[in-house]
Amino acid sequence: VQLQASGGGLVQAGGSLRLSCTASGGTFNNYVMGWFRQAPGKERVFVAAVSWSGGTTHYTDSVEGRFTISRDDTKNTVSLQMDDLKPEDTAVYYCAVDRWSTPQTFSRKTSRGMDYWGKGTLVTVSS
């Protein structure tokens, strides 16, 4: 299984970016898909997750109302629309998938507990 993320870059505060991640090499029925991020010198933390079929989403409080996660199960793709970006959103963003989780349990997964991780894409927000 491979997860290929794209869409990172440099943006000014208040701007927008859209991250995408495509999964390949398997079937992803019943997989939760989502995003974590790791800022310089900090631990990797949960950002957002979406259930299979997209019926349920979950966000960390700091991005609620600014970020929107969605998925296209016909393309095995999860996207993260990030609006009103802030300098504190600067991080490497990692997509991940985990079978049989819910978006809430997905948010508590550790690096070892997740089924698959992507390599990450850098988002830099300038002030």
C-alpha positions as CSV (number, residue, x, y, z in Angstrom):
1,V,0.0,0.0,0.0
2,Q,1.2,3.5,-0.9
3,L,-0.1,6.9,0.1
4,Q,0.9,9.7,-2.1
5,A,0.3,13.2,-0.8
6,S,0.4,16.5,-2.7
7,G,-0.6,20.1,-2.5
8,G,1.7,21.5,0.1
9,G,3.5,24.8,-0.4
10,L,4.1,28.3,0.8
11,V,1.1,30.6,1.5
12,Q,0.5,33.9,3.3
13,A,-1.6,34.0,6.5
14,G,-5.3,34.1,5.6
15,G,-4.7,32.1,2.4
16,S,-5.8,28.6,1.3
17,L,-4.3,25.4,0.3
18,R,-5.8,22.0,-0.7
19,L,-4.0,18.8,0.1
20,S,-4.7,15.6,-1.6
21,C,-3.7,12.0,-0.9
22,T,-4.2,9.0,-3.1
23,A,-4.0,5.5,-1.8
24,S,-2.9,2.6,-4.0
25,G,-2.0,-1.0,-3.8
26,G,-5.0,-2.2,-2.0
27,T,-8.7,-1.9,-1.4
28,F,-9.9,0.6,1.1
29,N,-13.4,-0.3,2.0
30,N,-14.0,0.3,5.7
31,Y,-10.8,2.4,6.1
32,V,-10.9,5.7,7.8
33,M,-8.7,8.3,6.0
34,G,-7.2,11.4,7.5
35,W,-4.4,13.8,8.2
36,F,-1.9,14.4,11.0
37,R,0.7,17.1,11.1
38,Q,4.1,17.7,12.7
39,A,5.5,21.1,13.3
40,P,9.3,21.6,13.7
41,G,10.4,20.3,17.0
42,K,7.0,19.0,18.0
43,E,5.2,15.7,18.0
44,R,2.9,14.5,15.3
45,V,-0.7,15.4,16.1
46,F,-4.1,14.7,14.6
47,V,-5.8,17.2,12.3
48,A,-8.8,15.6,10.6
49,A,-10.4,12.3,9.7
50,V,-13.3,11.0,7.6
51,S,-15.1,7.7,7.7
52,W,-15.5,5.4,4.8
53,S,-18.2,6.8,2.5
54,G,-17.6,10.2,4.1
55,G,-20.5,10.2,6.5
56,T,-18.6,11.2,9.6
57,T,-15.8,13.7,10.1
58,H,-13.8,14.7,13.1
59,Y,-11.4,17.6,13.5
60,T,-9.0,18.9,16.1
61,D,-10.3,22.0,17.7
62,S,-7.7,24.4,16.3
63,V,-8.8,23.7,12.7
64,E,-12.6,23.3,13.2
65,G,-14.4,25.7,10.9
66,R,-11.3,26.4,8.8
67,F,-10.4,23.0,7.4
68,T,-12.7,20.6,5.5
69,I,-11.9,17.0,4.9
70,S,-13.5,15.0,2.2
71,R,-12.9,11.7,0.3
72,D,-13.7,10.2,-3.1
73,D,-13.9,6.4,-2.7
74,T,-14.0,5.9,-6.4
75,K,-10.5,7.3,-6.6
76,N,-9.2,6.2,-3.1
77,T,-8.5,9.9,-2.4
78,V,-8.8,12.0,0.7
79,S,-8.5,15.8,0.5
80,L,-8.0,18.5,3.0
81,Q,-9.2,22.0,2.1
82,M,-7.4,24.5,4.4
83,D,-8.8,28.0,4.5
84,D,-7.8,31.0,6.7
85,L,-4.4,29.5,7.3
86,K,-2.4,30.7,10.2
87,P,1.4,30.6,10.8
88,E,0.8,28.0,13.5
89,D,-0.6,25.7,10.8
90,T,3.0,25.4,9.4
91,A,3.9,21.7,9.5
92,V,4.6,18.6,7.5
93,Y,1.2,17.1,6.8
94,Y,0.9,13.3,6.7
95,C,-2.1,11.4,5.4
96,A,-2.9,8.0,6.9
97,V,-5.5,5.2,6.6
98,D,-6.7,2.8,9.2
99,R,-9.1,0.0,8.9
100,W,-12.0,-0.5,11.3
101,S,-11.4,2.8,13.1
102,T,-13.9,5.5,13.6
103,P,-12.7,9.1,13.0
104,Q,-12.6,9.6,16.8
105,T,-10.5,6.5,17.5
106,F,-8.3,7.4,14.4
107,S,-7.5,10.7,16.1
108,R,-5.9,8.9,19.0
109,K,-3.8,6.5,16.9
110,T,0.0,6.6,17.4
111,S,2.5,6.2,14.7
112,R,2.8,2.5,15.4
113,G,-0.9,2.0,15.7
114,M,-1.8,3.3,12.3
115,D,-2.1,0.9,9.4
116,Y,-0.5,3.1,6.7
117,W,1.2,6.5,6.5
118,G,2.1,8.6,3.6
119,K,5.4,10.5,3.4
120,G,4.2,13.9,4.1
121,T,3.9,17.3,2.4
122,L,5.2,20.6,3.8
123,V,2.8,23.5,4.4
124,T,4.4,26.8,5.3
125,V,2.3,29.8,6.3
126,S,4.0,33.1,6.4
127,S,2.8,36.0,8.6
